[in-house]
Amino acid sequence: MAGYKLYGWRQTGSMAIEAALEKAGVASELIPVSRATDENLTKAFARINPQRQLPALALPDETLIAEGPAILSHIGDAHPAAGLIPAPGSSARAP
């Protein structure tokens, strides 16, 4: 099974996601997509993510998540042993 593919740019909104993937010990690849050159607005990127948002995370099954908080929640839920977020449904997760 292939790892995660993170579409974004180093030291931008992708940084927290890069850190979470690393902390979870998950194989991932950063695919550079520059906002400075509007690369995320190209037709080529729209085929990957029709919303053209960054960061975007392609899961190993090719599902794409395009919102930072949703990406971080997914990583935490998919890799609970990393202790990134409280368990779903717990009162610790509510805040």
PATI-570620 format. One line per field, with one value per atom (N, C-alpha, C): atom name; residue number from 1; residue in one letter; x negated, z negated, y negated. Coordinates in steps of 0.05 Angstrom, whole numbers, plus 5000, padded with zeros to 4 digits. Layout:
N
at	CA / ...
i	NUM / ...
aa	A / ...
c1	X / ...
c3	Z / ...
c2	Y / ...
END
This chain:
95
at	N / CA / C / N / CA / C / N / CA / C / N / CA / C / N / CA / C / N / CA / C / N / CA / C / N / CA / C / N / CA / C / N / CA / C / N / CA / C / N / CA / C / N / CA / C / N / CA / C / N / CA / C / N / CA / C / N / CA / C / N / CA / C / N / CA / C / N / CA / C / N / CA / C / N / CA / C / N / CA / C / N / CA / C / N / CA / C / N / CA / C / N / CA / C / N / CA / C / N / CA / C / N / CA / C / N / CA / C / N / CA / C / N / CA / C / N / CA / C / N / CA / C / N / CA / C / N / CA / C / N / CA / C / N / CA / C / N / CA / C / N / CA / C / N / CA / C / N / CA / C / N / CA / C / N / CA / C / N / CA / C / N / CA / C / N / CA / C / N / CA / C / N / CA / C / N / CA / C / N / CA / C / N / CA / C / N / CA / C / N / CA / C / N / CA / C / N / CA / C / N / CA / C / N / CA / C / N / CA / C / N / CA / C / N / CA / C / N / CA / C / N / CA / C / N / CA / C / N / CA / C / N / CA / C / N / CA / C / N / CA / C / N / CA / C / N / CA / C / N / CA / C / N / CA / C / N / CA / C / N / CA / C / N / CA / C / N / CA / C / N / CA / C / N / CA / C / N / CA / C / N / CA / C / N / CA / C / N / CA / C / N / CA / C / N / CA / C / N / CA / C / N / CA / C / N / CA / C / N / CA / C / N / CA / C / N / CA / C / N / CA / C / N / CA / C / N / CA / C / N / CA / C
i	1 / 1 / 1 / 2 / 2 / 2 / 3 / 3 / 3 / 4 / 4 / 4 / 5 / 5 / 5 / 6 / 6 / 6 / 7 / 7 / 7 / 8 / 8 / 8 / 9 / 9 / 9 / 10 / 10 / 10 / 11 / 11 / 11 / 12 / 12 / 12 / 13 / 13 / 13 / 14 / 14 / 14 / 15 / 15 / 15 / 16 / 16 / 16 / 17 / 17 / 17 / 18 / 18 / 18 / 19 / 19 / 19 / 20 / 20 / 20 / 21 / 21 / 21 / 22 / 22 / 22 / 23 / 23 / 23 / 24 / 24 / 24 / 25 / 25 / 25 / 26 / 26 / 26 / 27 / 27 / 27 / 28 / 28 / 28 / 29 / 29 / 29 / 30 / 30 / 30 / 31 / 31 / 31 / 32 / 32 / 32 / 33 / 33 / 33 / 34 / 34 / 34 / 35 / 35 / 35 / 36 / 36 / 36 / 37 / 37 / 37 / 38 / 38 / 38 / 39 / 39 / 39 / 40 / 40 / 40 / 41 / 41 / 41 / 42 / 42 / 42 / 43 / 43 / 43 / 44 / 44 / 44 / 45 / 45 / 45 / 46 / 46 / 46 / 47 / 47 / 47 / 48 / 48 / 48 / 49 / 49 / 49 / 50 / 50 / 50 / 51 / 51 / 51 / 52 / 52 / 52 / 53 / 53 / 53 / 54 / 54 / 54 / 55 / 55 / 55 / 56 / 56 / 56 / 57 / 57 / 57 / 58 / 58 / 58 / 59 / 59 / 59 / 60 / 60 / 60 / 61 / 61 / 61 / 62 / 62 / 62 / 63 / 63 / 63 / 64 / 64 / 64 / 65 / 65 / 65 / 66 / 66 / 66 / 67 / 67 / 67 / 68 / 68 / 68 / 69 / 69 / 69 / 70 / 70 / 70 / 71 / 71 / 71 / 72 / 72 / 72 / 73 / 73 / 73 / 74 / 74 / 74 / 75 / 75 / 75 / 76 / 76 / 76 / 77 / 77 / 77 / 78 / 78 / 78 / 79 / 79 / 79 / 80 / 80 / 80 / 81 / 81 / 81 / 82 / 82 / 82 / 83 / 83 / 83 / 84 / 84 / 84 / 85 / 85 / 85 / 86 / 86 / 86 / 87 / 87 / 87 / 88 / 88 / 88 / 89 / 89 / 89 / 90 / 90 / 90 / 91 / 91 / 91 / 92 / 92 / 92 / 93 / 93 / 93 / 94 / 94 / 94 / 95 / 95 / 95
aa	M / M / M / A / A / A / G / G / G / Y / Y / Y / K / K / K / L / L / L / Y / Y / Y / G / G / G / W / W / W / R / R / R / Q / Q / Q / T / T / T / G / G / G / S / S / S / M / M / M / A / A / A / I / I / I / E / E / E / A / A / A / A / A / A / L / L / L / E / E / E / K / K / K / A / A / A / G / G / G / V / V / V / A / A / A / S / S / S / E / E / E / L / L / L / I / I / I / P / P / P / V / V / V / S / S / S / R / R / R / A / A / A / T / T / T / D / D / D / E / E / E / N / N / N / L / L / L / T / T / T / K / K / K / A / A / A / F / F / F / A / A / A / R / R / R / I / I / I / N / N / N / P / P / P / Q / Q / Q / R / R / R / Q / Q / Q / L / L / L / P / P / P / A / A / A / L / L / L / A / A / A / L / L / L / P / P / P / D / D / D / E / E / E / T / T / T / L / L / L / I / I / I / A / A / A / E / E / E / G / G / G / P / P / P / A / A / A / I / I / I / L / L / L / S / S / S / H / H / H / I / I / I / G / G / G / D / D / D / A / A / A / H / H / H / P / P / P / A / A / A / A / A / A / G / G / G / L / L / L / I / I / I / P / P / P / A / A / A / P / P / P / G / G / G / S / S / S / S / S / S / A / A / A / R / R / R / A / A / A / P / P / P
c1	4983 / 5000 / 4982 / 4988 / 4972 / 4978 / 4960 / 4963 / 4981 / 4980 / 4995 / 4980 / 4995 / 4983 / 4994 / 4977 / 4985 / 4978 / 4999 / 4996 / 4995 / 4973 / 4970 / 4942 / 4933 / 4908 / 4895 / 4869 / 4855 / 4858 / 4861 / 4862 / 4886 / 4908 / 4933 / 4955 / 4979 / 5001 / 4997 / 4979 / 4973 / 4956 / 4943 / 4923 / 4935 / 4958 / 4970 / 4977 / 4985 / 4992 / 4967 / 4945 / 4920 / 4911 / 4914 / 4906 / 4923 / 4949 / 4967 / 4961 / 4956 / 4949 / 4923 / 4903 / 4878 / 4881 / 4896 / 4901 / 4916 / 4934 / 4949 / 4932 / 4909 / 4892 / 4903 / 4916 / 4929 / 4912 / 4910 / 4895 / 4911 / 4897 / 4910 / 4891 / 4902 / 4886 / 4898 / 4881 / 4890 / 4888 / 4911 / 4912 / 4914 / 4892 / 4893 / 4913 / 4930 / 4949 / 4947 / 4939 / 4934 / 4958 / 4965 / 4986 / 4975 / 4949 / 4936 / 4939 / 4939 / 4942 / 4970 / 4988 / 5016 / 5017 / 4997 / 4997 / 5021 / 5032 / 5056 / 5081 / 5080 / 5103 / 5102 / 5082 / 5079 / 5099 / 5104 / 5121 / 5108 / 5082 / 5068 / 5074 / 5072 / 5077 / 5107 / 5124 / 5153 / 5161 / 5145 / 5151 / 5145 / 5126 / 5120 / 5140 / 5145 / 5163 / 5180 / 5205 / 5223 / 5227 / 5224 / 5227 / 5203 / 5181 / 5156 / 5145 / 5152 / 5143 / 5117 / 5101 / 5077 / 5078 / 5067 / 5057 / 5079 / 5071 / 5089 / 5073 / 5087 / 5074 / 5088 / 5073 / 5083 / 5076 / 5097 / 5093 / 5083 / 5073 / 5064 / 5085 / 5111 / 5132 / 5140 / 5126 / 5130 / 5152 / 5165 / 5184 / 5169 / 5181 / 5168 / 5182 / 5167 / 5177 / 5165 / 5181 / 5170 / 5173 / 5180 / 5182 / 5162 / 5145 / 5125 / 5135 / 5156 / 5166 / 5176 / 5189 / 5199 / 5176 / 5155 / 5131 / 5118 / 5115 / 5103 / 5120 / 5146 / 5164 / 5162 / 5161 / 5158 / 5132 / 5110 / 5085 / 5086 / 5097 / 5100 / 5118 / 5140 / 5158 / 5147 / 5133 / 5122 / 5098 / 5085 / 5060 / 5062 / 5081 / 5085 / 5061 / 5044 / 5021 / 5002 / 5003 / 4986 / 4994 / 5019 / 5029 / 5031 / 5038 / 5040 / 5065 / 5087 / 5112 / 5126 / 5144 / 5159 / 5178 / 5186 / 5203 / 5230 / 5240 / 5267 / 5288 / 5305 / 5326 / 5319 / 5293 / 5284 / 5289 / 5293 / 5297 / 5272 / 5248 / 5223 / 5222 / 5236 / 5235 / 5254 / 5274 / 5294 / 5282 / 5264 / 5253 / 5237
c3	5000 / 5000 / 5000 / 5017 / 5019 / 4994 / 4989 / 4967 / 4974 / 4956 / 4960 / 4978 / 4993 / 5010 / 5000 / 4991 / 4981 / 5003 / 5013 / 5032 / 5017 / 5019 / 5005 / 5009 / 4991 / 4993 / 4966 / 4964 / 4939 / 4924 / 4898 / 4879 / 4885 / 4893 / 4897 / 4881 / 4891 / 4878 / 4877 / 4893 / 4894 / 4870 / 4857 / 4836 / 4813 / 4803 / 4781 / 4790 / 4815 / 4826 / 4830 / 4840 / 4842 / 4814 / 4794 / 4767 / 4756 / 4761 / 4752 / 4765 / 4791 / 4805 / 4795 / 4789 / 4779 / 4751 / 4734 / 4707 / 4707 / 4726 / 4728 / 4740 / 4751 / 4763 / 4789 / 4804 / 4829 / 4853 / 4871 / 4896 / 4912 / 4920 / 4935 / 4954 / 4974 / 4994 / 4996 / 4995 / 4999 / 5029 / 5041 / 5069 / 5069 / 5077 / 5076 / 5096 / 5085 / 5101 / 5091 / 5108 / 5100 / 5103 / 5081 / 5083 / 5095 / 5091 / 5102 / 5132 / 5145 / 5174 / 5183 / 5164 / 5169 / 5181 / 5175 / 5185 / 5176 / 5153 / 5143 / 5159 / 5176 / 5192 / 5220 / 5226 / 5253 / 5258 / 5283 / 5290 / 5281 / 5283 / 5274 / 5244 / 5227 / 5199 / 5194 / 5210 / 5206 / 5211 / 5227 / 5231 / 5205 / 5189 / 5164 / 5142 / 5141 / 5121 / 5135 / 5142 / 5156 / 5140 / 5114 / 5098 / 5100 / 5109 / 5113 / 5087 / 5065 / 5038 / 5031 / 5015 / 5003 / 4973 / 4957 / 4964 / 4971 / 4984 / 4991 / 4986 / 4975 / 4968 / 4983 / 4999 / 5012 / 4994 / 4986 / 4969 / 4986 / 4973 / 4988 / 5007 / 5000 / 5018 / 5039 / 5041 / 5060 / 5053 / 5030 / 5020 / 5015 / 5021 / 5017 / 4995 / 4977 / 4956 / 4961 / 4961 / 4968 / 4947 / 4923 / 4902 / 4880 / 4872 / 4852 / 4827 / 4814 / 4790 / 4795 / 4818 / 4824 / 4829 / 4842 / 4847 / 4820 / 4802 / 4776 / 4760 / 4761 / 4746 / 4758 / 4784 / 4797 / 4788 / 4789 / 4781 / 4752 / 4735 / 4706 / 4703 / 4717 / 4715 / 4727 / 4750 / 4764 / 4750 / 4733 / 4720 / 4690 / 4676 / 4648 / 4630 / 4636 / 4619 / 4618 / 4637 / 4637 / 4616 / 4606 / 4585 / 4594 / 4619 / 4629 / 4620 / 4616 / 4607 / 4588 / 4571 / 4554 / 4570 / 4558 / 4572 / 4580 / 4603 / 4612 / 4590 / 4585 / 4566 / 4537 / 4532 / 4504 / 4498 / 4472 / 4464 / 4468 / 4468 / 4473 / 4501 / 4519 / 4547 / 4552 / 4536 / 4541 / 4544 / 4526 / 4528 / 4553
c2	5024 / 5000 / 4975 / 4957 / 4932 / 4915 / 4896 / 4878 / 4854 / 4835 / 4811 / 4792 / 4775 / 4754 / 4728 / 4711 / 4684 / 4664 / 4651 / 4629 / 4603 / 4589 / 4564 / 4552 / 4536 / 4522 / 4522 / 4527 / 4528 / 4501 / 4504 / 4481 / 4463 / 4475 / 4460 / 4475 / 4475 / 4489 / 4519 / 4529 / 4557 / 4566 / 4548 / 4554 / 4571 / 4564 / 4579 / 4608 / 4610 / 4637 / 4653 / 4641 / 4655 / 4665 / 4649 / 4656 / 4679 / 4678 / 4699 / 4725 / 4725 / 4749 / 4761 / 4744 / 4753 / 4765 / 4751 / 4761 / 4787 / 4791 / 4816 / 4838 / 4831 / 4851 / 4862 / 4844 / 4852 / 4845 / 4864 / 4858 / 4837 / 4816 / 4795 / 4782 / 4768 / 4754 / 4726 / 4705 / 4678 / 4672 / 4666 / 4658 / 4628 / 4614 / 4584 / 4572 / 4555 / 4540 / 4511 / 4493 / 4466 / 4448 / 4434 / 4414 / 4388 / 4384 / 4360 / 4357 / 4380 / 4380 / 4389 / 4391 / 4400 / 4428 / 4445 / 4472 / 4488 / 4481 / 4494 / 4487 / 4466 / 4458 / 4470 / 4486 / 4497 / 4520 / 4525 / 4548 / 4574 / 4576 / 4600 / 4606 / 4585 / 4590 / 4594 / 4582 / 4586 / 4615 / 4630 / 4658 / 4674 / 4664 / 4676 / 4668 / 4642 / 4630 / 4609 / 4616 / 4597 / 4571 / 4572 / 4547 / 4529 / 4540 / 4525 / 4514 / 4527 / 4517 / 4531 / 4516 / 4527 / 4522 / 4539 / 4565 / 4585 / 4606 / 4628 / 4654 / 4674 / 4699 / 4722 / 4736 / 4761 / 4784 / 4799 / 4822 / 4846 / 4866 / 4889 / 4901 / 4899 / 4909 / 4889 / 4866 / 4844 / 4825 / 4829 / 4809 / 4783 / 4761 / 4735 / 4719 / 4708 / 4690 / 4663 / 4641 / 4615 / 4593 / 4599 / 4579 / 4586 / 4568 / 4573 / 4587 / 4576 / 4589 / 4617 / 4621 / 4648 / 4667 / 4657 / 4674 / 4682 / 4663 / 4669 / 4688 / 4684 / 4703 / 4731 / 4733 / 4759 / 4773 / 4759 / 4771 / 4781 / 4764 / 4772 / 4796 / 4797 / 4820 / 4845 / 4842 / 4866 / 4878 / 4862 / 4871 / 4864 / 4877 / 4869 / 4874 / 4893 / 4899 / 4875 / 4857 / 4833 / 4813 / 4815 / 4797 / 4768 / 4764 / 4736 / 4722 / 4736 / 4724 / 4743 / 4733 / 4751 / 4769 / 4791 / 4810 / 4798 / 4806 / 4797 / 4803 / 4783 / 4787 / 4781 / 4777 / 4771 / 4742 / 4737 / 4709 / 4693 / 4705 / 4691 / 4680 / 4692 / 4683 / 4659 / 4656 / 4635 / 4607 / 4599 / 4571 / 4568
END
